[in-house]
Amino acid sequence: MASATTISASLNDPVNARILAISEDRLQGFQPDPLSEIATRSGVPLDEVTERIAVMLAAVTIRRVRQTLLTTRLAAGALIAWQVPHDRLDGAFEYMFEQDTFSGHVVLRSTDAGLPGAQYRLWTTVKVPQGYSLAKHCAYLAAETGAIGYKLLPAQCLFVLGVGHVRRREIAPGEKADVLPDVLASDVLDLTPTEWRVLEAMKREFRPEEIGAELWAPRAAEASLSLDEFFAVARSLDERGVIGRFSTFLEHVKPHADAARATQYNGLFHWAVPEGREVEAGREVGRHQILTHAYWRPAGPEFGNVNIMGVAHGLDKGIVLAHKAAIDSHLAACAIPVSYTNVFWGGRSEIKPSEVMPSAYRAWCEKQGIDPESMRE
């Protein structure tokens, strides 16, 4: 095996690509031994998988390694479209990314002038922990950033949720799964204090020096549980639809140290389908392998009454548009009418995990000089 000093950190290295094709988004649910699972599925020896992931993480080729949670089951949230004056747009972007613990994706998007929603340039995802008000939180953010309008777009349900840029490079327009995706619920669950402790320990990012054998043992100790107890709680949460995937996240748009990019173009696709056919349409859209996200989000007249949205990434804008055209053709072949469709292109973007712990919200309020009780639902 090559030494750590000679291992390439590039995402284009063929061995790294084999690992990333699995580790980005193929390990669904709770994995007691995720590194061994990556090794088995990629065909790369475990020691080499462990070493290469640590090297890529240290080099920031991999942005973070963590167990994701299905936060739609843990906290009230929505995609938020913000209308911000042009001269305050960059400041609002930086505030959402740097100051708001509960904003996850922060993206500047654009579409053709005059189309519905073109005035909404800043798009964020926001989660507010249980017991607190999403509406009050967004009102506070608007006041702090100078937003003159915003639209909450909560998901009624999800059809696709997973980001695997390396493996998606080889997907052809129109390539789709043989079976329809499951419908992922977005209702919020009540958890016990022990379950919250496990989630808090589980979701924290791994540092390069933590990538190794018995990955979860220190996290179990942090939660004051034995490893077997930790695994039992984690499996129970997985069965209840709280656990997402174990993932090595790549930088979406910005170039890596070797100038390579995981992706360059990011399209948020919009479709307006007849009321009552949203689940049918969403599942047909979600069959297309290129999509990293697909969901039913009613957007209202500001956005042409769009109700199905999907996200696709790629290195070539024309190919991203070819994927969109293939999905449009598939909907037509399924006799699902589309009264309006559009693409919002992503520009500047930052992504971070949005916090879902109630204790973190109380701490954030106190730091801002806000009475936490005033932000309750």
N, C-alpha and C positions, 0 to 999 in steps of 0.2 A: 504493500500500500504506500502511496506517496505520503510524505510528511506534510504536516499542516502548513509549512512554509511554501510548499510547492503545489498545493491543491488550488486549483482555479476557483475563484468565487463567481465567475461569470455564469449568468443564467443560460448562455449559449453553449457552455461546456456540455458535451454529449452525456456524460454521467450525471452532471447536475440536472440536466433536462429530464433524464429518466426519473430521477428522484422527485423533481418538482411536478412532473405530470401526475404523480400520485399525491404528493404531500400538500399541494395547493387546496384541493377540494374533494378528494376521493375518500377521505376517512370520516364518514358520516357517523354521528352519534358519539357516545363516550367510548374511548379506546383505552383499556388498562395498560397496554404496551404499544403506544403509537409508533415508536421508532422501529420496532420489530415488524409491525404491520407494513410500514413503508418499505422496509427491506424485502419482505416477502413479495409484495406486489410489484416492486420495481426490478427485482432480480439483482439488486446491488447489496453486497454483504453488509450486515448490521453495523460493524465497526466503521465502515466507510460512509454509510448513511449518517451515522452519528457525527463523524468528524466533518463531513462536508456541510451538513446543516449548520453546525456551529461556526464553521468558517464563513459561510454565506451570510449568516446572521451578524457576525462581527463586522463583515464588510458592508453591511446594509444592502446587499443584494436581496436578501430576505428582510423585509421591513419589521416583521414581528412573527413570533411563534407562540401560538396560544390555542386554548380550547375555546371555541366560540359558543355563545349561548343563543338560543332563539328568544331574543329579547322582546319579541312581540307577545310572548307568553308571560313576561316578567314585569313589564312596565308599559304604560300608555305612551304611544308614540305616533309619529306621522312624518311624512315627507312634507317639508315646508317650502313653498315658493315665496320669495321675498322681493318686493318692489322697493328698490333703494336708489336714491338720486345718484347719478353717475359719479359725482365728485366724492361720494361717501362709500362707493362700492368696495374699494380695496380695504378701507378701514373696517367695514362691516364684515368682510371676509375674514380679516385677521382676528377680529373680536370673536367671531363664532368659533374659529379654530383654536385660538390661544386661551380665551377667557371662559368659554362655556363648556364645562365638563360633560354636558348632556347632549351636545351636538356631535354627531359622528361624521358622516360624509358632509363635506363643505365644498361646493362646486359652483363655479361661474359658468352659466349656460347661455346659449344664444340660439335664436331661430330667425327666420326671415322676418324683416320688419313688416308690421301690419297683420301678421298671423296671430290668432288667439294666444294670449299669454306672453307675447314677445317682450312686454315691459317687465316681466319677472326674470331677473338676471341671476340672482343668488338663490341657490337651492341647497337645503340642508336636511339631514335627518335629525330628529330630536326625540329623545326618550326621557320621560319624567318618571322617577321612581314612584312606586305605589303610595297612594295617599296624597299625592301632590297634583296640582292642576297644570295640564299642558297648556291650556289657554292663558293662564296667568304667567306662566314661564315665557311664552312667546310674546306676550304683551311687554314684559320686562325687556326681552331681547330687542324688540322693535324700538323701545324708548332709548336703549343704550346705543343702538347702531344708527338711528335716524331713518329706519325703514318707514316708508309712507303707506305701505300696505303689505299684507301677507295672506297667504291662503294655506290652510291646513288640509293635507291630503292623506288622511289615515287609510291604511290598508284594510279592506274588508276580509281579504284572505291572500295568501301567497301561493304561487305555483312553482317557482324556481328561486333558490337562494344558494349560491355557491360561486366562488370566483376561481377559475382555473385557467389563467391566461396562456400558459405554456402549451397545454394540451389543445386549447381551442385554436391555436394557430393553424392546425391541420384540418379544421372542420370546413367543409364546403357549404356554400349557400344552399339552403333547403334541407340540409342533413338534419334528421329528426329522429327521436326515439320511437321505437315500435309501440310503446305503451304510453298512455297519458300520464302526466305527473299527478302525484297526490295533491289534494287541496290541504294546505297548511293553515291551521286555525290561528287567529290573532287575539283570542280572548285571554285575559290575564288570570293567572293562577295564584292562589294563596299558598304560601310556603311556611314551614316551621323555622324557628331560629337555627336549628341544626342544618337545615337545607340551605339557608342563606349563608351560613359559615362555609359550607362546602363550596357553594358557588363563588363566594368571594375569593377563596383560595384557588379554586380551579381556573378562574378566568384570567388571572394575572399573567402577563407576558413572561416567557422564559428568557433569561439572559443566556448568552453563549456558554458560560461556564456551567449552566444547569442542564445543558443538553447531554444526557448520558443515561446510564442504567438507573432503574427505579425512579423514573421521572416524577412519579406522584407521591413518593414517600415523604418528602419534606412538606408537601402541600397538605397531606393527611395530618401530619404533626401540627401544622399551623392551625388546622381546624379542630385540634384537640381530639382526634379520632385515630383509631388504629387504621392501618391500610385496608384491612378487610371491611371495616365499618365505612370508611371513605368510599370504597368501591361500591358497597351496597347502596349508599345514598345516591351516588352518581348514577348507578344503573336505574334506580327508581325514578330519578329526575329525567333520565333519557326516555324511559317508557312513557312518561307523562308529556313528552314533547318539549322539554325545556332545553335540551342539549343540541347544539348545532353540529359542528365538525371540529376536529383537530386540524389545524391549518398552519402552513408556512406562507405568510402573506408577502407578495411582491409589491414593490412600488408600482402603482398603476400606470403613471404617465411620465414622470420625471426620469431622465436617463440615469443609469447606474454609473459607478465609478469608471467602468470600461466603455462608457457611452452607449451601451446596449439599452434598449427599452423593452419592457414586457409588453407594452401596448402604447398606442399614440392617440387613437381616436376613440371617443366615448360617446355613443349615441343613446339618448333616452327616447325610446319610441312611444308614441301615443296612438291609440286607436279608440274610436267611439263606436260601440256596438249596441244593438238594441237592449233596452232594459229587460231583464229576465234571462239574457243569454251570456251574462258576464262570466260565469263559471265555465260554461262550455267553451267560450272564446279564449278565456285565459288558459285553459288546459291545452287547447290546440296551439296557442302561441308558445306555451311553456314546453312543448315537445321539441322545439328547435334548440339544438345543442349549443348554438352560439350564445344564447342568452345566459347572462350571469344572474339576472333578477327578472322575475315576472310577477305581477300582482294586479289585483283588482283595486283600483283607487279612484273613486268618483271625484272628478275635478270640477264639475260645474260649468256654467256658460263662459266663465273667464278663459277656459281652455277648450272651447268647442264641445263641451259635454263629454270629454274623454273619460273613459272608465277602465281601460286596460292599458298598462304600461309595462315596458320591458327595457332592459339595458344590455347593450352589446359593446364589446371593445374590439379593437383591431389595430394593426399597423398601417393599414391602407384604407382611406376613407371610401374609395370606390367599392371595396370589398364589403365594408360595413353596410353600405347602401344596398349592395346586392343581397346581403342577408335580409335586410328589411323588405326588399321586393319579393323575396322568396316567401317570407311570412305572409305578406299581403296576398300573394297568389294562393297560398294554402288556405287562408281564411275564405277567399272567394270560392275555392274548390269545395269547401265545407258548407257552402251556402250560408255563411255568416256575414250579413251586410255590415259594411263599415261606412258610416256617414261622414267621418272626418278622420284624418291621420296626419301625423307630423313628426318631426325629429327635432329635439333640442340637443345641440352639440355641447359637449363639455369642454371647458378650457382649463383655467387654473383650478387645481383641486388639491385637497388634503383630506386624508381619511384617518380617523382614530376611533378606537372603541368608545361608544357612548356609555357613560356610567349608569347603572341601574340600582345601586344600593341606596336604600332610604337614608342610611347614616351619612353617605356621601352628599346627599342633597341638603341635609341639615347643615353639614359643615360648609358647603358652598354658600348657602344663604347667609350664614354668620359671617363669612369672609366678605360678602357683598354688603353687609350691614342691613340685611333683611331679616325680619322676624319669620322664621320658618313656618310658624302657624298661619301667617297671612297668605302663604302660597298653597295652602291645602285646598282640596276640591270643595 
